[in-house]
Amino acid sequence: MEMSDLAIFSGKPFFDQPLYVGRPVIGDRQRFFELVNDILDRKWFTNNGRYVRAFEKEISEYLGVKHCIAMCNGTVAMEIAIRALELQGEVIVPSFTFIATAHALQWRQITPVFCDIDPATHLLDTNKLEEMITSRTTGILGVHIWGQPCGIGELSKIAAKHHLKLLFDASHAFGCSSNNKMIGNFGDAEIFSFHATKYFNTFEGGAVVTNCDDLARKIRLMKNFGFSGYDHVISIGTNGKMSEICAAMGLVNMDGLENGIAVNRERYVRYESELKNIPGLKILRYKDSGKHNYQYIVLEIEEAETGLSRDELLKVLHAENIIARRYFYPGCHRMEPYRSSCTDAPIWLPETEKVAQRVLVLPSGSAVTQAQVMAICAVIRTAFDQASKIREKLG
């Protein structure tokens, strides 16, 4: 099928300005500028200032967790947590995740052992995980993809049975819950990303949260070069500190957090309504139980039923200034250095392979209006309708 056969609108794109996945959410600008002016007046820009301390306290209270250690970004937060937990050898992790999850392990010279996912949820398949444990395995790194809790109960049981550390990448899951407990309270520690593309952002930032006093103490030392006091270094460390400016952005955005979730849910409900009953297209549905942040509008396209592949639809959408994205294509195991070191990984990751070829994420949140959501869905329906007619014509 030629893409020219799927042209929907002639001339310029349907949308004058591009609509992106993960446009930054900006809170009360006036309050933010007030905080910035105070930071400038105080001339205390970093090193555990008043706004970083206030931010950590607010996050801890919101999540109901004992410790929040704010960091410069989520990747460094994960690297520090991995070192603080003394992980080594091999750690089991999904391949269907952002590359930073695997890289954080490899950076510490730990081998990421990729486990397949459940095709219904895109989460780590706990039924396949235990058979991947070896004498070199020291931990499990679960990922709450799309903000969904990733088999916390089962993973906790497996980790306890085999005396493994359990760490969670919760980059997608800020504001989400599992069994009436907020994400952030599980495993040995959980990692959040507050990157600009997340619905809750601090410009750039992240955090480790934990209920373990000893682990929190170690991480606080490590994020500040191992300093204990003014000029006393007592451990290995690096620079993982969050700046005051980033913390101020976080404090301002916390004020609008619940409103942001409500907007995300409105967009999700609209997408779900507009795209239902399209053969071969499935929208990932969030369970009614628990709390969700509804940031991601995740489609799966089955070419055999639609007559249109995921990548063909992507080209159509991009031509109309709808900048949808493939997540997490093509899977960590097909990126370097893992592609070269795990050449047979596709054999034991069949569901990861399939899902990575089908998933498409659409623009959402406050960056798009309800009217724009309806227009995006109209473009998608038209593309599938044209593909169906072409397929019928070709017999």
N, C-alpha and C positions, 0 to 999 in steps of 0.2 A: 504494500500500500504506500503510495506516495504522500508525503506530508502536504504537498500542494493541493491534494484532493480534500484535505481537511481544513482548508482556509475558511474561517468563520466570518470574519469581517474584512472588508476590503479597505485599503488605505491605511490610515494610522491605527495604532492599537486601540482596543476598546477603552482602556483606562489611560488617561493622560499622564498620570504619575505611577511609577511602579508600586505594587503592593507586596510587601515583604513578609516572610515568616520571621518572627522574633524582633519586631521593631521595639526600641527601648520605651519603657513606660516612664513618664516624668511626672512626679508628684507636684506639690505646691511650690512653684518656683520662688515666690516671695519668701516663704519660710526658709527655703534652701539658701537663698542669697543672704538672709539674715544670719544663718549659721556660718556661712562662708566668711562674712564680714567679721564675725566674732573670732573665727579661727585666725584670720589675718591679723586682727588686733592682738590676739594672745601670742601670736608668733610661735605656736606649738603645732607643727604640721604632722608629726608622726610620733613613734615611740610611746604607744599606749596613752594617748591623750584622753581628755574628758569625753569626747564624742565616741571614740572607739569603746571606752568602758561603758558608756550609756547604751551603745548599740549592742554590745555583748549581753548586757543585762536584759534589754528588751527582747532579744531573740530567745534567751534562756527562759524567760517568763512566758513568752508566746508558745514555745514548744513544750514547756513543762520539763525541761532537762536541766541537770545541775550545772553543766559547764558549756559555754560557747567560747571558742577561741577564734576570733576574727583573723582572716588572712588576706594577703594581697590578691589571691585568686584561688579557684577551686583545685587547680592542678597541683600547685605548691602545697595546699592544704592536704591533699591526698598523699603526696610524696612524704610529707612530714609524719602523717599518721602511720603510714606504712613502716617508716623507720622506727617510730616510737613503739609500735607493736612488735618490733624485731622480727618481721616477716623475712623469710629467705627461701631459697630453693624454688619451689613451685607454688603458685596461687591460682586457684580455679576462678575463672571469670567468663562472662559471656563475650562472644565476638560481636554480637549485635549491640554495639554501644559506641559512643564517641571514642576516637582513638586515644584521647588523653587517659582514659581508664587503663588501657593496656600499657601505654607509655610510662605511666607513673610507676608501674611495677618494673618494667624493663630498665628504667632509669636507675633503679636500685639493684640492678643485675639479678632480678627475680624473673623467672620464666612464667609468663602468663599461659595457663593451660585453658584453652577455649572449650567451653561446654555449650551444647546446643540449647535452643530455646523452645518454649511451647508456642506453636504457631497461632494459637488462639489469643494469646496475651502478649507475645513477644518477650516474655520474661524468662529468666533462667529456668530450665527444665530440671526440677529437683529430682525427678525420677532417674535422670541420666547422670546426675552429678556424682553420686557416691562411687560409681564404678571408675571414676577418673582419679580418685584419691590414690596416691602412692606413698612410699616411705619418704619422699622428698616434699610432700605437700605440707605447708605450714598454715595455710589460710584459705578463706573463701571471700571473694569480693563480689557481692551481689549488687545489681543495678536496678533502681526503681524506674524503669523505662516508662516514659509518658506520665510519670507521677504515680504509677500503680505499684503498690507494695509487692515485692518480689519473693513470695513464699517465705516470709520471715520465720514462721513457726517451724517449717520443715528444715530450713537452713540452720536454724538455731539447734535443732535436735541433732542434725548431722555433724555440726561443728563440735558440739559437746561430746558426742559419741567418739569422735576421732581426735579430740583434744586440739582443735584448730581454732585460730583466731577468725573472727567474723567481722568484716568491715563492709559498709554499704556506701555506694556512690548514690547520693540522694540529690544530684544536680537538678533533676526534673521534679523533685517532690517537695519543695518547700510549700508549706501550707496544706499538705496532705496528711491523712491519718490511716491507721490500721487498727481494727478492733478498739476503737474509741481512744487510741493513744496516738499522739502526733508522731509522724516520721521524724527521726532524730533521737529517739529513745531506744533504738534497737542495736543489737550486736555490741561489739566492743566500742565502736564509734561510727558516726555517720558523717559524710562529707557533703556540704552544700556548695553550689556555685552561685554567685551573685553577679554573673557576667551580664553585660548590657542586653544580650538576647533573651535573658530570662525575664519572666513577667515581674519578678521582684529583683531589682538590681541595685548595685552600689557603684555604678559606672563599671568597675572591674572589682571583683572581690570573691571571697569564699569564706568558709568556716568549717572547723571541726567541732562537732558537738558530741558529748559523752556524759555518762553518769558515773564514770570511774575517776575518782580523785587522783590516783597515782598517774594515770594516763594523761589527764589534763595537765598535771604539773610538768610532766616530761615534755608535752607538746608546747606549753608556754615557754619553756626554756629553749627548745629547739627553734622556735620561730624567731627568736631574738639572739641568734649567735651563741646560745648557751649561757647568756649573762644571768647571774643571780646577784642583783645589786649593781652599784654604779660601775665598778671596775673588776668584778669577780666573775670569771668564767668557770663553770663547773661541768659543762657537757659540750659535746659536739652540737653545732647548730648552723642555721643559715638565716637569711633575711626573708621572713614570710609575713611581715607586719602589714596590716591595713593602715592606710593613711586616714587622717582626720577628715579630709574632703570626702573620701569614699564613705566613711562612717556617717557623715552628715547626710549624704544622699540616701543611705539606707534608713536613717531615722525618719526622714521626710516620707520616703516611700512606704514605710510601715504604717503611716497614718491612713494611706489609701489602699492598704492591702486587701481588705475584704471587699471593697468596691471593685477592685481590679478582678478579683475572682468572680464576682457577680457578672461583670462584663464578659469575661471569658466564657462563662456558662451560657449566657445569652447567645453568643456567637456559635457555640457548640450546638445548642438546641436548634438554632436556625439551620445550620449546615445539615444536621441530622434529619430535619424535616424536609429540606429541599432535595436531598440526595437519596432519600429512601426509594426502594423499589426499582433501582437501576440494576439490571442483571449484570453480574460480574464485578460490581463495585460494592465494597463493604467499608463502612466507617467504624473505626474502633470505638466501642461503646464503653463508657465508664460505668462501673457497678453502682447501684443505688446506695449500697452501704459504704460508710466511711466518707471522709472529706476529700475533695479533689480540687485542684487548681485550674483544670480544664484549659491548660495553655495550648495543648497540641491537638490539631484537627488532623487525624491520621487516616488516610485512605489506603485500602488495598485494592489493586486492580488486577483482575484475572483475565488475561488477554484472550484465552480460549473462549470465554463467554462474551466479552465486550467487543472483540474484533479490533481492539485498540490497546497497545501496550502501555505500560506505565511511562516509558520514555517518550513515546509518541504524544501522549497526553501532556507530558511536561513541556514539550516543544510548543504545542498549541497554546498552553497557558502562558508561557514566557513571551510568545508573540503578541499576546494581548496585555502585557505588562503585569501579569499575575505571576509573581516570582515564587512559585511553589518549589519545594526542595525534596531531594531524595535523602532520607535518613535510614539507616546508617550504612549507606552504600559505599563499597561493596562488602562490608564486614571487615573487622580488624585483621582477620586471618588472611585477607587478600591485599593487605597493605604491608609495606616494608617497616621493620625487618622481618615481620612474621611470615610474609609470603614465601620468603626464601628459606626460613628455618622450619616452617610447618607445611611442607609441600603437599602432604596428604590430608591436611585439615578439612578440605571440602567433603571428604568421604564421611567423616564423623559429625559434620555440621549440615546435614541435608535441609533442616528446617530454616536455619539461618540463611543458607543459600537462596531458598525460595522466597522468604520474606523480604530479603534485601533487594530482590528484583521486582517486588510488588508495591512497596510502601512509597507513598507520596504525602507530604505534609503541606497544608494550605495556610495562607495568611489568616491571622485571627487576632483576637484581643482588641484593645482600644485603637490600634492602628487601622482598623477597618470598621466601617459602619455596617449596620444591618442591611442597608440597601446595597452596599458593595458586596456583602456576602451573598445576597440573592442574585446579583449580577454574575458573580464568580460561578455560582451553581448553574446559572443559565448557560454560561459558556461551556461548562462540563457536560451538561445534558445535550447541548447541540453537537459537541464533538462526538459523543457516543452515538447520537442519532445518525450523524453523517457516516460514521464508521460502519454502523449496522447496514445502512443503505448500500454502501460500497461493497460490503461483504456479500449482500444479497445479489447485487449486480454481477459480481464475479462468480457467483454460484458456489 
